Amino acid sequence: MVKPVVLFGGETWAMTEMDIKRLGTWERKILGINGPVEEQGLWRIRTNQELRELYKDLETVAAINKKRLEWIGHAVRID
């Protein structure tokens, strides 16, 4: 439910490198809610790669770029 709210209007954003870093940080914090993993009696935090494999649809920035391309295609087709 949170991701659609974050992506709302994303196709019109002028994103800077700082915005991209902030979105990545936000995404990582949200996924951190799942907490650490216990392996052999030791607790550890999941790596970014593990989170990508667990949640196939991560990459908020990639989703924004996809929406931007879809919007540009729509705008080009308008007479």
PEBELZI-V431204 format. One record per residue. PHI is phi in whole degrees, -180 to 180 (none if undefined). D_FIRST is the distance of its C-alpha to the first C-alpha in Angstrom with 2 decimals. Layout:
BEGIN
phi->[PHI & PHI]
d_first->[D_FIRST & D_FIRST]
END
This chain:
BEGIN
phi->[none & -78 & -60 & -59 & -67 & -67 & -81 & -57 & 75 & -61 & -68 & -105 & -74 & -101 & -86 & -101 & -61 & -65 & -62 & -63 & -65 & -65 & -65 & -63 & -65 & -61 & -60 & -65 & -66 & -62 & -73 & -69 & -60 & -66 & 82 & -74 & -116 & -97 & -131 & 54 & 82 & -113 & -98 & -147 & -87 & -66 & -79 & -60 & -63 & -63 & -66 & -63 & -71 & -71 & -113 & -60 & -108 & -90 & 44 & -62 & -64 & -64 & -66 & -66 & -63 & -64 & -62 & -64 & -65 & -62 & -67 & -63 & -61 & -66 & -64 & -68 & -77 & -69 & -77]
d_first->[0.00 & 3.79 & 5.75 & 6.22 & 7.19 & 9.37 & 10.78 & 11.70 & 15.48 & 15.84 & 18.63 & 20.84 & 20.56 & 23.74 & 22.51 & 25.04 & 25.46 & 24.37 & 21.03 & 20.56 & 21.57 & 19.26 & 16.16 & 17.52 & 18.14 & 14.72 & 13.25 & 16.02 & 15.51 & 11.89 & 13.26 & 16.26 & 14.64 & 15.79 & 19.23 & 22.47 & 24.14 & 27.57 & 30.16 & 33.79 & 33.52 & 32.04 & 28.58 & 27.02 & 23.82 & 22.28 & 23.21 & 21.07 & 22.56 & 21.61 & 17.94 & 18.14 & 19.84 & 17.51 & 14.27 & 15.70 & 13.11 & 13.44 & 15.42 & 13.42 & 16.90 & 17.83 & 14.89 & 16.01 & 19.56 & 18.91 & 17.44 & 20.49 & 22.89 & 21.59 & 22.02 & 25.47 & 26.50 & 25.65 & 27.57 & 30.52 & 30.87 & 31.16 & 34.84]
END
